Amino acid sequence: MKYHSTNNSSHQVDLKEAILRSLPPDNGLYMPNQLPVLGAEFWNTYRKLSFQEIGFAVANAFFGEDVPADELREIVNGTLEFDAPLIELAPDDHILELFHGPTLAFKDFGARFMARLMAHLTKDEDRMLTVLVATSGDTGGAVASAFHNVPGTRVVILYPKGKVSGLQEKQLTALGGNITALEIEGSFDDCQALVKQAFLDRELSERMNLTSANSINLSRLVPQSFYYIHSARQLPEGVKPVFVIPSGNFGNLTAGLLAKQLGLPVAHFLAATNRNDVVPEYLKKGEYHPRPSVATISNAMDVGAPSNFVRMQALFGNSWENMRQHISGMSFSDNETRVAIREVKSLFNYQIDPHGAVGWLAARAYRANHPGAMTITLETAHPAKFPDVMDAELGKSSVAIPARLAILADQPKVSTALTKDWQTFRAWLTANID
Ligand SMILES: *Cc1c(COP(=O)(O)O)cnc(C)c1O
């Protein structure tokens, strides 16, 4: 399969380049030249397949031309070492729990698949692959965990000093081995600027075999479509779900669109956001105005210029009318989100995190206007990741911390403090990584 840039369909690359380069040089995003469709033999039996078998069928539709089947199966099985349970709050109100991976957020699916695919694509090279990633919190943890102990790879994570939570910091700094954490005196934007600069430095970038692991990498999207199919088939036969996706960069929603493209029957998609409502506004008015993000309690969705928006547009032939037939947008305030966390607890005795709560609000509003709608709301992170909000709404220590998170609290933090100066960073890389 060949891949092209959304900015220029004649810029074509193979799988290895699309994955290791992550971003085309023209700043578009990579898309497969043909969007795969799964055939009748899959859709006739998919309700009986295991999660891993569904994952393999999807991965094979995208990557089967380039990756031998047995290796692809191993990549999928290594990714899906945990489940994504569908919880019924009410017969028309479902929650898809995507937080059963090692770092308690859905990003584990994409990061684990990407790590394994990258290791496969570079296995015949004798050079180490160096993954350089800037994080404001969750992504870095998922990427670090996914690449930890993957042979032939190492990860350098840049995070802003004092701006990630204590447990998030431990997820970045306590693993050791092939994971190195740099604590940058500056903001997330400063970290991202350093990473960008490193990629622009061709000599450095080639010598160190640098790759990025950000959320626009195609190999992070494909595995996220596995759980749309896995969850939909748990509904009664013949029922088409309305998927509700708490969104920031819109990778998760784009993965849902890929699942539909593969042939999954879907009634509708709901893009649920916090006050960062650039996409809901576009869906309503047809005008797209990216702007700086504002801080909210669902902070993983604080995105003002969603990076996957151009992929969504490409999937709908750049037509607003077309997109809004399949996706509706809704946004909610922090106050509404807090009330929803309490309501979900008191109505269903279920602890929903601030991101899932935004989705649940959208699902409820949609069902009120669409009788018979069956919603599946993606619960994107475990509530224990947001102790301040959960304690404030449900009472102190109301959410039990899963062992895999709690264990990190006692691990020592190992990181290197650096200023945000490019030359300092470059010198550190040259001295410490080669
Ligand atoms: C990253 C993230 C989101 C947003 O997902 P996108 O794919 O960027 O839209 C939502 N919730 C949580 C908990 C996240 O970590």
The ligand as a Tripos MOL2 file, in Angstrom:
@<TRIPOS>MOLECULE
LIG
   15    15     1     0     0
SMALL
NO_CHARGES

@<TRIPOS>ATOM
      1 C1         -6.0200   12.2180   24.2730 C.3       1 LIG1
      2 C2         -7.2850   12.1420   25.0750 C.ar      1 LIG1
      3 C3         -8.5320   12.5590   24.5650 C.ar      1 LIG1
      4 C4         -8.6690   13.1780   23.1980 C.3       1 LIG1
      5 O1         -8.4900   12.2440   22.1860 O.3       1 LIG1
      6 P1         -8.2410   12.7140   20.6690 P.3       1 LIG1
      7 O2         -7.9830   11.4920   19.9140 O.co2     1 LIG1
      8 O3         -7.0480   13.6480   20.7290 O.co2     1 LIG1
      9 O4         -9.4700   13.4400   20.2410 O.co2     1 LIG1
     10 C5         -9.6710   12.4030   25.3360 C.ar      1 LIG1
     11 N1         -9.5870   11.8880   26.5760 N.ar      1 LIG1
     12 C6         -8.4190   11.4900   27.1180 C.ar      1 LIG1
     13 C7         -8.4050   10.9750   28.5080 C.3       1 LIG1
     14 C8         -7.2270   11.5930   26.4050 C.ar      1 LIG1
     15 O5         -6.0640   11.2150   26.9520 O.3       1 LIG1
@<TRIPOS>BOND
     1     1     2 1
     2     2     3 ar
     3     2    14 ar
     4     3     4 1
     5     3    10 ar
     6     4     5 1
     7     5     6 1
     8     6     7 2
     9     6     8 1
    10     6     9 1
    11    10    11 ar
    12    11    12 ar
    13    12    13 1
    14    12    14 ar
    15    14    15 1
@<TRIPOS>SUBSTRUCTURE
     1 LIG1         1 GROUP 0 **** ****
